[in-house]
Structure formats: structure tokens, C-alpha cells
Amino acid sequence: MIIPKEIKQKPVEYIFLLLIFIIGFFLYVFINNSQTRIWIVSGVVLSYFGWSLYHHQKRGDLHTSIIIEYLLIILFGLVFLLFDPFAIF
């Protein structure tokens, strides 16, 4: 298995990120209350954004363009998860 160099150098950061997504995924799948799901998605989004700011600040390449990129990724994820595009099927 090929593991990128950066992940080998900072495994704790990436394990933490993976845990954020795994826990968020399982909570989202197994909790069927729509209000609670909004809180779950919000928590994952804020954790992901916080992780990204920490990660890039530590690397020394935190710029406005990177913050905007992460915000756009988060916005896309929120739209996809909260507005359930598959509800019409």
C-alpha cells in the first residue's frame, strides 16, 4: 500500500481527521432524526474546518485562497448532505 509522505510524517493529524469523518458517518447513518443529523453534519464541518486551519497553519502555508477552498468544499458537502438530492427517487 502506498502511503503519501506527508501522512507518514504526521500520522496523528491524519488519524484525527479520519476519526472525525468515521464518527460523523456512523452517527449520520444510525441516527434517523433530521434535527440531530443537522447537528452531526455541523459538528463534522466545524471539526474539518478547524483541522484544516490547524494543519495549514502548522505547515506554514495558510493563505486566504486555502481558506476559501475549504469553505467551498464544506458548502458543497452541506448542500449535498442536508438537502438530500436523492429524496426525489
CYANA upper distance limits for C-alpha pairs under 8 A (distance plus 0.5 A):
  3 ILE  CA      7 ILE  CA      7.19
  3 ILE  CA      8 LYS  CA      7.29
  4 PRO  CA      8 LYS  CA      7.09
  5 LYS  CA      9 GLN  CA      6.80
  6 GLU  CA     10 LYS  CA      6.73
  7 ILE  CA     11 PRO  CA      5.69
  7 ILE  CA     14 TYR  CA      6.97
 10 LYS  CA     14 TYR  CA      7.38
 11 PRO  CA     15 ILE  CA      6.48
 12 VAL  CA     16 PHE  CA      6.58
 13 GLU  CA     17 LEU  CA      6.89
 13 GLU  CA     55 HIS  CA      8.16
 14 TYR  CA     18 LEU  CA      6.57
 15 ILE  CA     19 LEU  CA      6.60
 16 PHE  CA     20 ILE  CA      6.79
 17 LEU  CA     21 PHE  CA      7.07
 17 LEU  CA     48 TYR  CA      7.62
 17 LEU  CA     51 TRP  CA      7.62
 18 LEU  CA     22 ILE  CA      6.60
 19 LEU  CA     23 ILE  CA      6.35
 20 ILE  CA     24 GLY  CA      6.53
 20 ILE  CA     44 VAL  CA      6.90
 20 ILE  CA     47 SER  CA      7.61
 20 ILE  CA     48 TYR  CA      7.91
 21 PHE  CA     25 PHE  CA      6.38
 21 PHE  CA     44 VAL  CA      7.40
 22 ILE  CA     26 PHE  CA      6.75
 23 ILE  CA     27 LEU  CA      6.59
 24 GLY  CA     28 TYR  CA      6.49
 24 GLY  CA     40 ILE  CA      6.87
 24 GLY  CA     41 VAL  CA      7.59
 24 GLY  CA     44 VAL  CA      6.51
 25 PHE  CA     29 VAL  CA      6.64
 26 PHE  CA     30 PHE  CA      6.48
 27 LEU  CA     31 ILE  CA      6.26
 27 LEU  CA     37 ARG  CA      8.43
 27 LEU  CA     40 ILE  CA      7.58
 28 TYR  CA     32 ASN  CA      8.02
 28 TYR  CA     37 ARG  CA      6.28
 28 TYR  CA     40 ILE  CA      7.09
 28 TYR  CA     41 VAL  CA      8.10
 31 ILE  CA     36 THR  CA      7.91
 31 ILE  CA     37 ARG  CA      7.52
 32 ASN  CA     36 THR  CA      8.42
 32 ASN  CA     37 ARG  CA      7.85
 33 ASN  CA     37 ARG  CA      6.68
 34 SER  CA     38 ILE  CA      6.88
 35 GLN  CA     39 TRP  CA      7.20
 36 THR  CA     40 ILE  CA      6.72
 37 ARG  CA     41 VAL  CA      6.60
 38 ILE  CA     42 SER  CA      6.55
 38 ILE  CA     82 LEU  CA      7.45
 39 TRP  CA     43 GLY  CA      6.55
 40 ILE  CA     44 VAL  CA      6.75
 41 VAL  CA     45 VAL  CA      6.53
 41 VAL  CA     78 LEU  CA      7.89
 41 VAL  CA     81 LEU  CA      8.27
 42 SER  CA     46 LEU  CA      6.60
 43 GLY  CA     47 SER  CA      6.53
 44 VAL  CA     48 TYR  CA      6.46
 45 VAL  CA     49 PHE  CA      6.60
 45 VAL  CA     74 ILE  CA      6.89
 46 LEU  CA     50 GLY  CA      6.51
 47 SER  CA     51 TRP  CA      6.49
 48 TYR  CA     52 SER  CA      6.61
 49 PHE  CA     53 LEU  CA      6.75
 49 PHE  CA     70 TYR  CA      7.41
 49 PHE  CA     71 LEU  CA      8.15
 49 PHE  CA     74 ILE  CA      8.36
 50 GLY  CA     54 TYR  CA      6.69
 51 TRP  CA     55 HIS  CA      6.41
 52 SER  CA     56 HIS  CA      6.59
 52 SER  CA     70 TYR  CA      8.07
 53 LEU  CA     57 GLN  CA      6.43
 53 LEU  CA     62 LEU  CA      7.57
 53 LEU  CA     67 ILE  CA      8.01
 54 TYR  CA     58 LYS  CA      6.53
 55 HIS  CA     59 ARG  CA      6.78
 56 HIS  CA     60 GLY  CA      6.49
 56 HIS  CA     61 ASP  CA      5.93
 56 HIS  CA     62 LEU  CA      5.36
 57 GLN  CA     61 ASP  CA      6.75
 57 GLN  CA     62 LEU  CA      5.64
 62 LEU  CA     66 ILE  CA      6.93
 62 LEU  CA     67 ILE  CA      7.94
 63 HIS  CA     67 ILE  CA      7.03
 64 THR  CA     68 ILE  CA      6.69
 65 SER  CA     69 GLU  CA      6.60
 66 ILE  CA     70 TYR  CA      6.76
 67 ILE  CA     71 LEU  CA      6.68
 68 ILE  CA     72 LEU  CA      6.65
 69 GLU  CA     73 ILE  CA      6.82
 70 TYR  CA     74 ILE  CA      6.61
 71 LEU  CA     75 LEU  CA      6.55
 72 LEU  CA     76 PHE  CA      6.67
 73 ILE  CA     77 GLY  CA      6.76
 74 ILE  CA     78 LEU  CA      6.61
 75 LEU  CA     79 VAL  CA      6.68
 76 PHE  CA     80 PHE  CA      6.66
 77 GLY  CA     81 LEU  CA      6.53
 78 LEU  CA     82 LEU  CA      6.14
 78 LEU  CA     83 PHE  CA      8.32
 79 VAL  CA     83 PHE  CA      6.12
 79 VAL  CA     84 ASP  CA      8.39
 80 PHE  CA     84 ASP  CA      6.59
 80 PHE  CA     85 PRO  CA      6.98
 81 LEU  CA     85 PRO  CA      8.44
